[in-house]
Amino acid sequence: MLVRYHPQVELSKFIANLKTVSSRLIRKEFGDHFSQVYRKPVLWTGSYFVASCGGVTIEQIKKYVEQQATPEL
């Protein structure tokens, strides 16, 4: 995932909000399926990984992200 955010925003709060909103939307859309296979009350763990990139253009980063393999379902 490639994300641009305002530097005044605390990264930990941004990630927490991203996880909260995405969890809510995923559960809303796929709630029936989740209740059959996922019993825990939380979707995401508390951990996360963030890396920054320098010396390359945003176009190069987007191309790299788009070329990553998709996970097997």
Buried (B, 14 or more C-beta within 10 A) or exposed (E): EEEEEEEEEEEEEBBBEBBEEEEEEBBEEEEEEBEEEEEEEEBBEEEEEEEEEEEEEEEEEEEEEEEEEEEEE
